[in-house]
Amino acid sequence: MQIFGILLIFLVIVLFWLWLKFQLRQEKAVASAGSQSATILIKGAYNPKIIKASINLPLRLTFDRQEDAECSRFVTFAELKLRKDLPAFKKTEITFTPRAKGEINFSCDMGMYQGKIIVE
């Protein structure tokens, strides 16, 4: 009986670690020919949630919305005063140039889907 309890606790810890690893996944924007790009899959959440980008290099984000949930219909970059419609089951590109180091947050209108760009 004690072995079962220990195994159950171990399993919970492993599952929590895997969930946390997935939630904190980061992707570096791919740089080529004077610009950088990254793709964000939208299906229940933004994946990846964190994008690392370089300062003063145009950044092209491709939002690949693979759902029709109302929450994911728009993406908003409050710091950039930018809001973009994301049609269901289509890819939408947003391009801008990060001008300062720091973080740029983005989210759906309800704030349930959240992500950020870390500018270095």
Biopython code that builds the backbone (N, CA, C, O; Angstrom):
import numpy as np
from Bio.PDB.StructureBuilder import StructureBuilder

atoms = [
    (1, "MET", "N", (0.819, -1.198, 0.000)),
    (1, "MET", "CA", (0.000, 0.000, 0.000)),
    (1, "MET", "C", (0.860, 1.259, 0.000)),
    (1, "MET", "O", (0.541, 2.225, -0.693)),
    (2, "GLN", "N", (1.954, 1.258, 0.775)),
    (2, "GLN", "CA", (2.834, 2.426, 0.806)),
    (2, "GLN", "C", (3.518, 2.636, -0.538)),
    (2, "GLN", "O", (3.726, 3.772, -0.964)),
    (3, "ILE", "N", (3.865, 1.544, -1.202)),
    (3, "ILE", "CA", (4.511, 1.653, -2.513)),
    (3, "ILE", "C", (3.559, 2.311, -3.505)),
    (3, "ILE", "O", (3.976, 3.151, -4.303)),
    (4, "PHE", "N", (2.282, 1.935, -3.458)),
    (4, "PHE", "CA", (1.290, 2.542, -4.344)),
    (4, "PHE", "C", (1.209, 4.052, -4.115)),
    (4, "PHE", "O", (1.158, 4.822, -5.074)),
    (5, "GLY", "N", (1.198, 4.473, -2.867)),
    (5, "GLY", "CA", (1.149, 5.902, -2.541)),
    (5, "GLY", "C", (2.376, 6.641, -3.035)),
    (5, "GLY", "O", (2.267, 7.747, -3.563)),
    (6, "ILE", "N", (3.537, 6.039, -2.868)),
    (6, "ILE", "CA", (4.786, 6.665, -3.334)),
    (6, "ILE", "C", (4.790, 6.776, -4.852)),
    (6, "ILE", "O", (5.184, 7.806, -5.399)),
    (7, "LEU", "N", (4.352, 5.718, -5.536)),
    (7, "LEU", "CA", (4.286, 5.755, -6.999)),
    (7, "LEU", "C", (3.293, 6.808, -7.485)),
    (7, "LEU", "O", (3.545, 7.492, -8.477)),
    (8, "LEU", "N", (2.175, 6.936, -6.793)),
    (8, "LEU", "CA", (1.177, 7.938, -7.161)),
    (8, "LEU", "C", (1.737, 9.348, -7.008)),
    (8, "LEU", "O", (1.536, 10.191, -7.882)),
    (9, "ILE", "N", (2.428, 9.609, -5.922)),
    (9, "ILE", "CA", (3.049, 10.925, -5.711)),
    (9, "ILE", "C", (4.095, 11.193, -6.789)),
    (9, "ILE", "O", (4.162, 12.298, -7.326)),
    (10, "PHE", "N", (4.904, 10.199, -7.105)),
    (10, "PHE", "CA", (5.923, 10.342, -8.146)),
    (10, "PHE", "C", (5.273, 10.658, -9.492)),
    (10, "PHE", "O", (5.744, 11.530, -10.222)),
    (11, "LEU", "N", (4.196, 9.951, -9.818)),
    (11, "LEU", "CA", (3.490, 10.181, -11.075)),
    (11, "LEU", "C", (2.936, 11.602, -11.142)),
    (11, "LEU", "O", (3.042, 12.255, -12.180)),
    (12, "VAL", "N", (2.355, 12.081, -10.064)),
    (12, "VAL", "CA", (1.825, 13.448, -10.025)),
    (12, "VAL", "C", (2.946, 14.460, -10.241)),
    (12, "VAL", "O", (2.765, 15.432, -10.974)),
    (13, "ILE", "N", (4.084, 14.248, -9.621)),
    (13, "ILE", "CA", (5.222, 15.165, -9.781)),
    (13, "ILE", "C", (5.703, 15.173, -11.223)),
    (13, "ILE", "O", (5.964, 16.241, -11.777)),
    (14, "VAL", "N", (5.826, 14.008, -11.838)),
    (14, "VAL", "CA", (6.280, 13.923, -13.233)),
    (14, "VAL", "C", (5.283, 14.608, -14.160)),
    (14, "VAL", "O", (5.684, 15.359, -15.049)),
    (15, "LEU", "N", (4.002, 14.362, -13.967)),
    (15, "LEU", "CA", (2.988, 14.997, -14.814)),
    (15, "LEU", "C", (2.994, 16.514, -14.650)),
    (15, "LEU", "O", (2.853, 17.242, -15.632)),
    (16, "PHE", "N", (3.154, 16.993, -13.428)),
    (16, "PHE", "CA", (3.231, 18.435, -13.198)),
    (16, "PHE", "C", (4.452, 19.021, -13.893)),
    (16, "PHE", "O", (4.360, 20.089, -14.498)),
    (17, "TRP", "N", (5.586, 18.347, -13.818)),
    (17, "TRP", "CA", (6.815, 18.822, -14.471)),
    (17, "TRP", "C", (6.627, 18.897, -15.987)),
    (17, "TRP", "O", (7.032, 19.876, -16.613)),
    (18, "LEU", "N", (6.013, 17.866, -16.580)),
    (18, "LEU", "CA", (5.773, 17.879, -18.025)),
    (18, "LEU", "C", (4.820, 19.003, -18.414)),
    (18, "LEU", "O", (5.033, 19.678, -19.422)),
    (19, "TRP", "N", (3.772, 19.206, -17.621)),
    (19, "TRP", "CA", (2.822, 20.283, -17.902)),
    (19, "TRP", "C", (3.520, 21.637, -17.835)),
    (19, "TRP", "O", (3.322, 22.484, -18.706)),
    (20, "LEU", "N", (4.339, 21.841, -16.798)),
    (20, "LEU", "CA", (5.055, 23.101, -16.631)),
    (20, "LEU", "C", (6.032, 23.334, -17.774)),
    (20, "LEU", "O", (6.149, 24.453, -18.274)),
    (21, "LYS", "N", (6.724, 22.300, -18.183)),
    (21, "LYS", "CA", (7.675, 22.409, -19.297)),
    (21, "LYS", "C", (6.951, 22.842, -20.572)),
    (21, "LYS", "O", (7.451, 23.691, -21.310)),
    (22, "PHE", "N", (5.780, 22.263, -20.834)),
    (22, "PHE", "CA", (4.996, 22.627, -22.007)),
    (22, "PHE", "C", (4.511, 24.072, -21.910)),
    (22, "PHE", "O", (4.542, 24.800, -22.902)),
    (23, "GLN", "N", (4.068, 24.492, -20.737)),
    (23, "GLN", "CA", (3.540, 25.839, -20.551)),
    (23, "GLN", "C", (4.605, 26.910, -20.734)),
    (23, "GLN", "O", (4.302, 27.997, -21.225)),
    (24, "LEU", "N", (5.833, 26.629, -20.353)),
    (24, "LEU", "CA", (6.900, 27.628, -20.397)),
    (24, "LEU", "C", (7.794, 27.487, -21.622)),
    (24, "LEU", "O", (8.885, 28.057, -21.663)),
    (25, "ARG", "N", (7.347, 26.744, -22.605)),
    (25, "ARG", "CA", (8.130, 26.547, -23.815)),
    (25, "ARG", "C", (8.387, 27.886, -24.496)),
    (25, "ARG", "O", (7.488, 28.719, -24.618)),
    (26, "GLN", "N", (9.617, 28.079, -24.933)),
    (26, "GLN", "CA", (10.001, 29.300, -25.624)),
    (26, "GLN", "C", (10.501, 28.950, -27.013)),
    (26, "GLN", "O", (11.010, 27.856, -27.256)),
    (27, "GLU", "N", (10.347, 29.893, -27.906)),
    (27, "GLU", "CA", (10.863, 29.711, -29.252)),
    (27, "GLU", "C", (11.603, 30.973, -29.648)),
    (27, "GLU", "O", (11.102, 32.079, -29.446)),
    (28, "LYS", "N", (12.778, 30.817, -30.204)),
    (28, "LYS", "CA", (13.537, 31.970, -30.692)),
    (28, "LYS", "C", (13.081, 32.252, -32.110)),
    (28, "LYS", "O", (12.978, 31.339, -32.930)),
    (29, "ALA", "N", (12.808, 33.514, -32.397)),
    (29, "ALA", "CA", (12.421, 33.899, -33.749)),
    (29, "ALA", "C", (13.572, 33.577, -34.696)),
    (29, "ALA", "O", (14.732, 33.837, -34.377)),
    (30, "VAL", "N", (13.256, 33.014, -35.854)),
    (30, "VAL", "CA", (14.265, 32.627, -36.833)),
    (30, "VAL", "C", (14.635, 33.849, -37.661)),
    (30, "VAL", "O", (13.769, 34.478, -38.270)),
    (31, "ALA", "N", (15.917, 34.183, -37.683)),
    (31, "ALA", "CA", (16.398, 35.353, -38.422)),
    (31, "ALA", "C", (16.930, 34.923, -39.785)),
    (31, "ALA", "O", (17.657, 33.936, -39.905)),
    (32, "SER", "N", (16.546, 35.693, -40.820)),
    (32, "SER", "CA", (17.081, 35.467, -42.165)),
    (32, "SER", "C", (16.805, 36.688, -43.021)),
    (32, "SER", "O", (15.732, 37.287, -42.948)),
    (33, "ALA", "N", (17.786, 37.045, -43.832)),
    (33, "ALA", "CA", (17.661, 38.142, -44.806)),
    (33, "ALA", "C", (17.144, 39.431, -44.175)),
    (33, "ALA", "O", (16.251, 40.072, -44.729)),
    (34, "GLY", "N", (17.690, 39.817, -43.029)),
    (34, "GLY", "CA", (17.354, 41.101, -42.429)),
    (34, "GLY", "C", (16.037, 41.158, -41.692)),
    (34, "GLY", "O", (15.554, 42.246, -41.380)),
    (35, "SER", "N", (15.439, 40.007, -41.404)),
    (35, "SER", "CA", (14.200, 39.993, -40.625)),
    (35, "SER", "C", (14.184, 38.730, -39.764)),
    (35, "SER", "O", (15.087, 37.897, -39.844)),
    (36, "GLN", "N", (13.150, 38.605, -38.949)),
    (36, "GLN", "CA", (12.995, 37.425, -38.099)),
    (36, "GLN", "C", (11.534, 37.012, -38.112)),
    (36, "GLN", "O", (10.647, 37.837, -38.329)),
    (37, "SER", "N", (11.292, 35.729, -37.879)),
    (37, "SER", "CA", (9.913, 35.248, -37.941)),
    (37, "SER", "C", (9.681, 34.133, -36.931)),
    (37, "SER", "O", (10.609, 33.444, -36.508)),
    (38, "ALA", "N", (8.415, 33.976, -36.559)),
    (38, "ALA", "CA", (7.995, 32.900, -35.667)),
    (38, "ALA", "C", (6.531, 32.589, -35.956)),
    (38, "ALA", "O", (5.764, 33.462, -36.362)),
    (39, "THR", "N", (6.161, 31.340, -35.742)),
    (39, "THR", "CA", (4.779, 30.908, -35.927)),
    (39, "THR", "C", (4.193, 30.527, -34.573)),
    (39, "THR", "O", (4.826, 29.830, -33.781)),
    (40, "ILE", "N", (2.978, 30.993, -34.323)),
    (40, "ILE", "CA", (2.273, 30.710, -33.074)),
    (40, "ILE", "C", (0.997, 29.951, -33.418)),
    (40, "ILE", "O", (0.113, 30.477, -34.094)),
    (41, "LEU", "N", (0.909, 28.719, -32.949)),
    (41, "LEU", "CA", (-0.279, 27.899, -33.150)),
    (41, "LEU", "C", (-1.322, 28.285, -32.104)),
    (41, "LEU", "O", (-1.010, 28.426, -30.922)),
    (42, "ILE", "N", (-2.558, 28.452, -32.555)),
    (42, "ILE", "CA", (-3.651, 28.762, -31.628)),
    (42, "ILE", "C", (-4.620, 27.589, -31.643)),
    (42, "ILE", "O", (-5.337, 27.359, -32.617)),
    (43, "LYS", "N", (-4.621, 26.861, -30.545)),
    (43, "LYS", "CA", (-5.547, 25.733, -30.378)),
    (43, "LYS", "C", (-5.659, 25.484, -28.881)),
    (43, "LYS", "O", (-4.926, 24.672, -28.316)),
    (44, "GLY", "N", (-6.590, 26.197, -28.246)),
    (44, "GLY", "CA", (-6.756, 26.091, -26.799)),
    (44, "GLY", "C", (-5.831, 26.997, -26.013)),
    (44, "GLY", "O", (-6.050, 27.228, -24.824)),
    (45, "ALA", "N", (-4.804, 27.511, -26.662)),
    (45, "ALA", "CA", (-3.811, 28.416, -26.058)),
    (45, "ALA", "C", (-2.862, 28.855, -27.169)),
    (45, "ALA", "O", (-2.934, 28.350, -28.289)),
    (46, "TYR", "N", (-1.989, 29.782, -26.859)),
    (46, "TYR", "CA", (-0.922, 30.150, -27.791)),
    (46, "TYR", "C", (0.235, 29.187, -27.567)),
    (46, "TYR", "O", (0.647, 28.959, -26.429)),
    (47, "ASN", "N", (0.759, 28.624, -28.649)),
    (47, "ASN", "CA", (1.887, 27.708, -28.533)),
    (47, "ASN", "C", (2.897, 27.997, -29.637)),
    (47, "ASN", "O", (2.590, 27.786, -30.810)),
    (48, "PRO", "N", (4.074, 28.467, -29.301)),
    (48, "PRO", "CA", (4.577, 28.727, -27.957)),
    (48, "PRO", "C", (3.997, 30.024, -27.403)),
    (48, "PRO", "O", (3.508, 30.871, -28.150)),
    (49, "LYS", "N", (4.059, 30.164, -26.087)),
    (49, "LYS", "CA", (3.567, 31.369, -25.413)),
    (49, "LYS", "C", (4.634, 32.449, -25.370)),
    (49, "LYS", "O", (4.316, 33.633, -25.254)),
    (50, "ILE", "N", (5.888, 32.055, -25.462)),
    (50, "ILE", "CA", (6.998, 32.998, -25.328)),
    (50, "ILE", "C", (7.866, 32.937, -26.579)),
    (50, "ILE", "O", (8.322, 31.867, -26.984)),
    (51, "ILE", "N", (8.088, 34.104, -27.186)),
    (51, "ILE", "CA", (8.952, 34.233, -28.362)),
    (51, "ILE", "C", (10.108, 35.142, -27.985)),
    (51, "ILE", "O", (9.897, 36.209, -27.410)),
    (52, "LYS", "N", (11.320, 34.730, -28.301)),
    (52, "LYS", "CA", (12.486, 35.592, -28.100)),
    (52, "LYS", "C", (12.832, 36.229, -29.437)),
    (52, "LYS", "O", (12.944, 35.543, -30.453)),
    (53, "ALA", "N", (13.002, 37.556, -29.429)),
    (53, "ALA", "CA", (13.275, 38.291, -30.660)),
    (53, "ALA", "C", (14.412, 39.280, -30.432)),
    (53, "ALA", "O", (14.735, 39.629, -29.297)),
    (54, "SER", "N", (15.009, 39.722, -31.529)),
    (54, "SER", "CA", (16.104, 40.694, -31.476)),
    (54, "SER", "C", (15.570, 42.101, -31.695)),
    (54, "SER", "O", (14.611, 42.312, -32.437)),
    (55, "ILE", "N", (16.203, 43.045, -31.043)),
    (55, "ILE", "CA", (15.826, 44.453, -31.161)),
    (55, "ILE", "C", (16.200, 44.991, -32.546)),
    (55, "ILE", "O", (17.190, 44.565, -33.140)),
    (56, "ASN", "N", (15.393, 45.932, -33.051)),
    (56, "ASN", "CA", (15.630, 46.654, -34.306)),
    (56, "ASN", "C", (15.722, 45.768, -35.537)),
    (56, "ASN", "O", (16.366, 46.138, -36.519)),
    (57, "LEU", "N", (15.090, 44.613, -35.498)),
    (57, "LEU", "CA", (15.029, 43.713, -36.647)),
    (57, "LEU", "C", (13.555, 43.379, -36.869)),
    (57, "LEU", "O", (12.896, 42.885, -35.954)),
    (58, "PRO", "N", (13.017, 43.641, -38.081)),
    (58, "PRO", "CA", (11.597, 43.379, -38.314)),
    (58, "PRO", "C", (11.212, 41.953, -37.898)),
    (58, "PRO", "O", (11.913, 40.988, -38.204)),
    (59, "LEU", "N", (10.089, 41.851, -37.198)),
    (59, "LEU", "CA", (9.598, 40.564, -36.701)),
    (59, "LEU", "C", (8.266, 40.254, -37.371)),
    (59, "LEU", "O", (7.319, 41.037, -37.296)),
    (60, "ARG", "N", (8.210, 39.093, -38.029)),
    (60, "ARG", "CA", (6.968, 38.641, -38.662)),
    (60, "ARG", "C", (6.416, 37.481, -37.833)),
    (60, "ARG", "O", (7.031, 36.417, -37.754)),
    (61, "LEU", "N", (5.263, 37.694, -37.224)),
    (61, "LEU", "CA", (4.589, 36.646, -36.459)),
    (61, "LEU", "C", (3.467, 36.077, -37.312)),
    (61, "LEU", "O", (2.649, 36.822, -37.851)),
    (62, "THR", "N", (3.430, 34.768, -37.432)),
    (62, "THR", "CA", (2.347, 34.101, -38.142)),
    (62, "THR", "C", (1.484, 33.397, -37.109)),
    (62, "THR", "O", (1.924, 32.451, -36.455)),
    (63, "PHE", "N", (0.248, 33.867, -36.967)),
    (63, "PHE", "CA", (-0.703, 33.245, -36.051)),
    (63, "PHE", "C", (-1.509, 32.217, -36.840)),
    (63, "PHE", "O", (-2.261, 32.574, -37.747)),
    (64, "ASP", "N", (-1.351, 30.951, -36.495)),
    (64, "ASP", "CA", (-2.022, 29.838, -37.165)),
    (64, "ASP", "C", (-3.192, 29.398, -36.283)),
    (64, "ASP", "O", (-3.031, 28.567, -35.389)),
    (65, "ARG", "N", (-4.366, 29.963, -36.547)),
    (65, "ARG", "CA", (-5.546, 29.701, -35.700)),
    (65, "ARG", "C", (-6.240, 28.425, -36.161)),
    (65, "ARG", "O", (-6.889, 28.412, -37.207)),
    (66, "GLN", "N", (-6.109, 27.371, -35.397)),
    (66, "GLN", "CA", (-6.685, 26.069, -35.730)),
    (66, "GLN", "C", (-7.893, 25.750, -34.852)),
    (66, "GLN", "O", (-8.024, 24.640, -34.337)),
    (67, "GLU", "N", (-8.759, 26.724, -34.693)),
    (67, "GLU", "CA", (-9.990, 26.558, -33.914)),
    (67, "GLU", "C", (-10.943, 27.686, -34.274)),
    (67, "GLU", "O", (-10.576, 28.640, -34.959)),
    (68, "ASP", "N", (-12.177, 27.554, -33.795)),
    (68, "ASP", "CA", (-13.157, 28.615, -34.032)),
    (68, "ASP", "C", (-13.714, 29.180, -32.728)),
    (68, "ASP", "O", (-14.785, 29.787, -32.719)),
    (69, "ALA", "N", (-12.993, 28.984, -31.635)),
    (69, "ALA", "CA", (-13.418, 29.538, -30.343)),
    (69, "ALA", "C", (-13.466, 31.062, -30.431)),
    (69, "ALA", "O", (-12.548, 31.691, -30.956)),
    (70, "GLU", "N", (-14.533, 31.642, -29.916)),
    (70, "GLU", "CA", (-14.710, 33.099, -29.977)),
    (70, "GLU", "C", (-13.565, 33.838, -29.296)),
    (70, "GLU", "O", (-13.174, 34.918, -29.739)),
    (71, "CYS", "N", (-13.033, 33.274, -28.236)),
    (71, "CYS", "CA", (-11.962, 33.918, -27.470)),
    (71, "CYS", "C", (-10.728, 34.193, -28.326)),
    (71, "CYS", "O", (-10.045, 35.197, -28.123)),
    (72, "SER", "N", (-10.440, 33.317, -29.274)),
    (72, "SER", "CA", (-9.210, 33.469, -30.061)),
    (72, "SER", "C", (-9.420, 34.253, -31.352)),
    (72, "SER", "O", (-8.543, 34.269, -32.216)),
    (73, "ARG", "N", (-10.558, 34.894, -31.490)),
    (73, "ARG", "CA", (-10.869, 35.609, -32.734)),
    (73, "ARG", "C", (-9.963, 36.810, -32.979)),
    (73, "ARG", "O", (-9.687, 37.153, -34.128)),
    (74, "PHE", "N", (-9.500, 37.452, -31.910)),
    (74, "PHE", "CA", (-8.622, 38.614, -32.038)),
    (74, "PHE", "C", (-7.371, 38.412, -31.203)),
    (74, "PHE", "O", (-7.398, 37.711, -30.192)),
    (75, "VAL", "N", (-6.277, 39.025, -31.627)),
    (75, "VAL", "CA", (-5.077, 39.108, -30.797)),
    (75, "VAL", "C", (-4.801, 40.591, -30.592)),
    (75, "VAL", "O", (-4.914, 41.390, -31.523)),
    (76, "THR", "N", (-4.440, 40.950, -29.364)),
    (76, "THR", "CA", (-4.195, 42.347, -29.014)),
    (76, "THR", "C", (-2.802, 42.498, -28.424)),
    (76, "THR", "O", (-2.413, 41.764, -27.516)),
    (77, "PHE", "N", (-2.058, 43.463, -28.954)),
    (77, "PHE", "CA", (-0.762, 43.866, -28.415)),
    (77, "PHE", "C", (-0.982, 45.240, -27.796)),
    (77, "PHE", "O", (-0.896, 46.252, -28.491)),
    (78, "ALA", "N", (-1.264, 45.285, -26.497)),
    (78, "ALA", "CA", (-1.621, 46.544, -25.836)),
    (78, "ALA", "C", (-0.513, 47.583, -25.951)),
    (78, "ALA", "O", (-0.788, 48.747, -26.239)),
    (79, "GLU", "N", (0.744, 47.175, -25.729)),
    (79, "GLU", "CA", (1.865, 48.123, -25.777)),
    (79, "GLU", "C", (2.038, 48.743, -27.165)),
    (79, "GLU", "O", (2.510, 49.873, -27.292)),
    (80, "LEU", "N", (1.657, 48.000, -28.198)),
    (80, "LEU", "CA", (1.791, 48.487, -29.577)),
    (80, "LEU", "C", (0.511, 49.139, -30.087)),
    (80, "LEU", "O", (0.472, 49.657, -31.203)),
    (81, "LYS", "N", (-0.541, 49.110, -29.258)),
    (81, "LYS", "CA", (-1.858, 49.617, -29.671)),
    (81, "LYS", "C", (-2.294, 48.946, -30.979)),
    (81, "LYS", "O", (-2.715, 49.603, -31.931)),
    (82, "LEU", "N", (-2.177, 47.622, -30.989)),
    (82, "LEU", "CA", (-2.455, 46.828, -32.181)),
    (82, "LEU", "C", (-3.438, 45.713, -31.833)),
    (82, "LEU", "O", (-3.244, 44.981, -30.862)),
    (83, "ARG", "N", (-4.491, 45.594, -32.635)),
    (83, "ARG", "CA", (-5.483, 44.527, -32.477)),
    (83, "ARG", "C", (-5.770, 43.971, -33.866)),
    (83, "ARG", "O", (-6.061, 44.721, -34.798)),
    (84, "LYS", "N", (-5.684, 42.651, -33.996)),
    (84, "LYS", "CA", (-5.820, 42.038, -35.319)),
    (84, "LYS", "C", (-6.848, 40.910, -35.273)),
    (84, "LYS", "O", (-6.866, 40.103, -34.343)),
    (85, "ASP", "N", (-7.704, 40.869, -36.297)),
    (85, "ASP", "CA", (-8.678, 39.796, -36.463)),
    (85, "ASP", "C", (-7.948, 38.553, -36.971)),
    (85, "ASP", "O", (-7.134, 38.639, -37.891)),
    (86, "LEU", "N", (-8.240, 37.402, -36.372)),
    (86, "LEU", "CA", (-7.611, 36.141, -36.766)),
    (86, "LEU", "C", (-8.700, 35.187, -37.259)),
    (86, "LEU", "O", (-9.367, 34.549, -36.445)),
    (87, "PRO", "N", (-8.893, 35.079, -38.573)),
    (87, "PRO", "CA", (-9.924, 34.178, -39.092)),
    (87, "PRO", "C", (-9.662, 32.722, -38.682)),
    (87, "PRO", "O", (-8.515, 32.277, -38.629)),
    (88, "ALA", "N", (-10.742, 31.996, -38.393)),
    (88, "ALA", "CA", (-10.625, 30.598, -37.968)),
    (88, "ALA", "C", (-10.018, 29.742, -39.070)),
    (88, "ALA", "O", (-10.347, 29.894, -40.246)),
    (89, "PHE", "N", (-9.131, 28.845, -38.673)),
    (89, "PHE", "CA", (-8.489, 27.870, -39.547)),
    (89, "PHE", "C", (-7.688, 28.519, -40.679)),
    (89, "PHE", "O", (-7.583, 27.973, -41.778)),
    (90, "LYS", "N", (-7.132, 29.685, -40.388)),
    (90, "LYS", "CA", (-6.283, 30.391, -41.358)),
    (90, "LYS", "C", (-5.053, 30.932, -40.656)),
    (90, "LYS", "O", (-5.004, 31.025, -39.430)),
    (91, "LYS", "N", (-4.064, 31.286, -41.458)),
    (91, "LYS", "CA", (-2.848, 31.911, -40.937)),
    (91, "LYS", "C", (-2.922, 33.412, -41.185)),
    (91, "LYS", "O", (-3.331, 33.856, -42.258)),
    (92, "THR", "N", (-2.524, 34.184, -40.185)),
    (92, "THR", "CA", (-2.530, 35.640, -40.272)),
    (92, "THR", "C", (-1.163, 36.149, -39.853)),
    (92, "THR", "O", (-0.644, 35.765, -38.805)),
    (93, "GLU", "N", (-0.578, 37.021, -40.677)),
    (93, "GLU", "CA", (0.743, 37.573, -40.369)),
    (93, "GLU", "C", (0.629, 38.971, -39.774)),
    (93, "GLU", "O", (-0.189, 39.785, -40.203)),
    (94, "ILE", "N", (1.460, 39.224, -38.785)),
    (94, "ILE", "CA", (1.595, 40.547, -38.176)),
    (94, "ILE", "C", (3.079, 40.867, -38.176)),
    (94, "ILE", "O", (3.887, 40.088, -37.669)),
    (95, "THR", "N", (3.440, 42.012, -38.744)),
    (95, "THR", "CA", (4.849, 42.398, -38.822)),
    (95, "THR", "C", (5.052, 43.744, -38.144)),
    (95, "THR", "O", (4.296, 44.689, -38.369)),
    (96, "PHE", "N", (6.082, 43.818, -37.313)),
    (96, "PHE", "CA", (6.480, 45.074, -36.682)),
    (96, "PHE", "C", (7.949, 44.956, -36.310)),
    (96, "PHE", "O", (8.520, 43.866, -36.348)),
    (97, "THR", "N", (8.556, 46.077, -35.953)),
    (97, "THR", "CA", (9.965, 46.096, -35.553)),
    (97, "THR", "C", (10.065, 46.460, -34.080)),
    (97, "THR", "O", (9.708, 47.573, -33.696)),
    (98, "PRO", "N", (10.548, 45.533, -33.242)),
    (98, "PRO", "CA", (10.737, 45.852, -31.820)),
    (98, "PRO", "C", (11.833, 46.909, -31.668)),
    (98, "PRO", "O", (12.956, 46.701, -32.127)),
    (99, "ARG", "N", (11.523, 48.033, -31.034)),
    (99, "ARG", "CA", (12.464, 49.158, -30.928)),
    (99, "ARG", "C", (13.126, 49.284, -29.562)),
    (99, "ARG", "O", (14.053, 50.078, -29.399)),
    (100, "ALA", "N", (12.665, 48.512, -28.574)),
    (100, "ALA", "CA", (13.244, 48.601, -27.227)),
    (100, "ALA", "C", (13.335, 47.206, -26.618)),
    (100, "ALA", "O", (12.504, 46.338, -26.884)),
    (101, "LYS", "N", (14.358, 47.012, -25.798)),
    (101, "LYS", "CA", (14.489, 45.739, -25.088)),
    (101, "LYS", "C", (13.398, 45.650, -24.029)),
    (101, "LYS", "O", (12.953, 46.662, -23.487)),
    (102, "GLY", "N", (12.980, 44.432, -23.747)),
    (102, "GLY", "CA", (11.946, 44.222, -22.739)),
    (102, "GLY", "C", (10.938, 43.197, -23.208)),
    (102, "GLY", "O", (11.251, 42.332, -24.027)),
    (103, "GLU", "N", (9.730, 43.296, -22.688)),
    (103, "GLU", "CA", (8.673, 42.345, -23.017)),
    (103, "GLU", "C", (7.502, 43.043, -23.696)),
    (103, "GLU", "O", (7.118, 44.152, -23.326)),
    (104, "ILE", "N", (6.954, 42.378, -24.683)),
    (104, "ILE", "CA", (5.743, 42.836, -25.361)),
    (104, "ILE", "C", (4.705, 41.739, -25.150)),
    (104, "ILE", "O", (4.861, 40.623, -25.645)),
    (105, "ASN", "N", (3.653, 42.059, -24.418)),
    (105, "ASN", "CA", (2.605, 41.077, -24.126)),
    (105, "ASN", "C", (1.546, 41.088, -25.211)),
    (105, "ASN", "O", (1.272, 42.123, -25.819)),
    (106, "PHE", "N", (0.952, 39.925, -25.449)),
    (106, "PHE", "CA", (-0.191, 39.837, -26.356)),
    (106, "PHE", "C", (-1.197, 38.865, -25.762)),
    (106, "PHE", "O", (-0.842, 37.960, -25.007)),
    (107, "SER", "N", (-2.471, 39.073, -26.121)),
    (107, "SER", "CA", (-3.523, 38.219, -25.560)),
    (107, "SER", "C", (-4.761, 38.268, -26.442)),
    (107, "SER", "O", (-4.877, 39.095, -27.346)),
    (108, "CYS", "N", (-5.681, 37.356, -26.149)),
    (108, "CYS", "CA", (-6.996, 37.429, -26.772)),
    (108, "CYS", "C", (-7.779, 38.532, -26.055)),
    (108, "CYS", "O", (-7.313, 39.064, -25.048)),
    (109, "ASP", "N", (-8.950, 38.876, -26.560)),
    (109, "ASP", "CA", (-9.734, 39.958, -25.953)),
    (109, "ASP", "C", (-10.146, 39.665, -24.513)),
    (109, "ASP", "O", (-10.246, 40.586, -23.703)),
    (110, "MET", "N", (-10.383, 38.402, -24.185)),
    (110, "MET", "CA", (-10.815, 38.039, -22.832)),
    (110, "MET", "C", (-9.641, 37.812, -21.884)),
    (110, "MET", "O", (-9.838, 37.658, -20.679)),
    (111, "GLY", "N", (-8.427, 37.790, -22.419)),
    (111, "GLY", "CA", (-7.247, 37.570, -21.585)),
    (111, "GLY", "C", (-7.023, 36.118, -21.197)),
    (111, "GLY", "O", (-6.163, 35.828, -20.365)),
    (112, "MET", "N", (-7.783, 35.202, -21.785)),
    (112, "MET", "CA", (-7.615, 33.780, -21.457)),
    (112, "MET", "C", (-6.391, 33.188, -22.154)),
    (112, "MET", "O", (-5.723, 32.316, -21.598)),
    (113, "TYR", "N", (-6.097, 33.651, -23.356)),
    (113, "TYR", "CA", (-4.903, 33.223, -24.084)),
    (113, "TYR", "C", (-3.897, 34.351, -23.928)),
    (113, "TYR", "O", (-4.198, 35.498, -24.257)),
    (114, "GLN", "N", (-2.717, 34.043, -23.435)),
    (114, "GLN", "CA", (-1.704, 35.074, -23.219)),
    (114, "GLN", "C", (-0.348, 34.600, -23.708)),
    (114, "GLN", "O", (-0.026, 33.413, -23.651)),
    (115, "GLY", "N", (0.440, 35.554, -24.192)),
    (115, "GLY", "CA", (1.794, 35.261, -24.625)),
    (115, "GLY", "C", (2.643, 36.505, -24.499)),
    (115, "GLY", "O", (2.152, 37.581, -24.160)),
    (116, "LYS", "N", (3.936, 36.341, -24.777)),
    (116, "LYS", "CA", (4.806, 37.512, -24.738)),
    (116, "LYS", "C", (5.995, 37.316, -25.651)),
    (116, "LYS", "O", (6.413, 36.198, -25.952)),
    (117, "ILE", "N", (6.520, 38.451, -26.078)),
    (117, "ILE", "CA", (7.742, 38.494, -26.872)),
    (117, "ILE", "C", (8.807, 39.103, -25.981)),
    (117, "ILE", "O", (8.622, 40.190, -25.434)),
    (118, "ILE", "N", (9.913, 38.407, -25.838)),
    (118, "ILE", "CA", (11.039, 38.926, -25.072)),
    (118, "ILE", "C", (12.031, 39.492, -26.077)),
    (118, "ILE", "O", (12.617, 38.752, -26.867)),
    (119, "VAL", "N", (12.215, 40.808, -26.044)),
    (119, "VAL", "CA", (13.109, 41.488, -26.984)),
    (119, "VAL", "C", (14.468, 41.658, -26.319)),
    (119, "VAL", "O", (14.574, 42.243, -25.241)),
    (120, "GLU", "N", (15.503, 41.142, -26.972)),
    (120, "GLU", "CA", (16.865, 41.198, -26.427)),
    (120, "GLU", "C", (17.772, 42.007, -27.329)),
    (120, "GLU", "O", (18.957, 42.165, -27.033)),
]
sb = StructureBuilder()
sb.init_structure("model")
sb.init_model(0)
sb.init_chain("A")
sb.init_seg("    ")
for serial, (resi, resn, name, xyz) in enumerate(atoms, 1):
    if name == "N":
        sb.init_residue(resn, " ", resi, " ")
    sb.init_atom(name, np.array(xyz, "f"), 0.0, 1.0, " ", f" {name:<3s}", serial, name[0])
structure = sb.get_structure()
